[in-house]
Amino acid sequence: MPDNLPRRQILRTAGALGLGAAAAGALAGGAEATPDKVAAMGSQHGHGRLEIRKDPFGTTPDGQAVDVYTFTNGRTTISMLTWGATIQRVETPDRRGRTENISLGFDNLPDYAALSPYFGATVGRYGNRIAKGKFTLDGHNYQIPVNNGENALHGGTIGFDKRVWKAKVVKSSSTVGVAFTYVSPDGEMGFPGELTSTVTYTLDNQDNLRIDYLATVAGKPTVLNLTNHVYFNLAGEGSGSIDGHVLQLNAPKYTPVDAGLIPTGELTPVAGTPFDFNTPTAIGKRLRDDHPQLVIGRGYDHNFVLGKAGADGLRFAARFWEPGEGRTVTVHTSQPGAQFYSGNFLDGTFSGISGKAYRQGDAFAFETQHFPDSPNQPTFPSTVLRPGQTFTSTTIYTFGTK
């Protein structure tokens, strides 16, 4: 390959060849990459083999090394960082077999640290919002640093998305992936108790990316709401609006919010509103309706109350389909809710992996979760975790075409 191609073109070429992020970086002349590494990754792709590799990604200002793990089943390739246990890239084929990265992110650590609106991150200790950053547990008052107007969002100013997680490769005859672990000390970001969280991401040969969460707390009870904040554009990262994506969302109700995007406590039926996606509907069809909730959120940024779980504890949550390229992603989860976010606050002020600016509505996020502000909403499912208890949940993203 000519050595004078711009990095953006090289990355696109690597994506078209179905190479992972590490291999793409090698093609682009990354300092840690070698031609041998590129050849090895390419030879593994397309044969249905479950493979994983680790490469350096950068170093934090305080000297912590950050790695990227790239794992593949020969068709779908996932790249993840130890920074924030972050999904950096999701490379999947369209209906013609052409592979593109469909996940928003960056190709360098400083941009993640300075610019990222939680792209692909594992967020915690409490994903979503806590009103004014305050809650009371067992008679004790706690204050989380506010970072979203007057509210705390995704764990405060330095949440789990800005921590370096320990990583361990997990591989079996049918899956490959990484288990990330982070120990949050008592009092970190104002939360009580020492929390140990392990989040395991595994890919199988059926293109299922499974996320298994496990957490325990020592010393004091705490509140917990772990999720992943991957942003998708199924036509390809940086390709423009997701208004034409079709969504089917298995949710009879949603939780309306006030002007600060804090739930009012109501569980409101979606029937007859722009929030009814039980029948597959284009995301952009009603996005600009004058419904008061859409005005408050500048679009969709709401928690949906999901339908009942099956015998295996999982519930069908949603299916997204991009008609042009044909890619789909289907979500199953054990969580009772999910935040559907239509990328309303992307503002074009920075560029991602492709070198293109991310603008309003250029991606969606679908964060499986307990409900926002549950510590202050006694009628919502509890998010309290006590010493001796174990929190577990599972979410599965299934990639395909239609």
Disulfide bonds with the S-S distance in Angstrom:
none
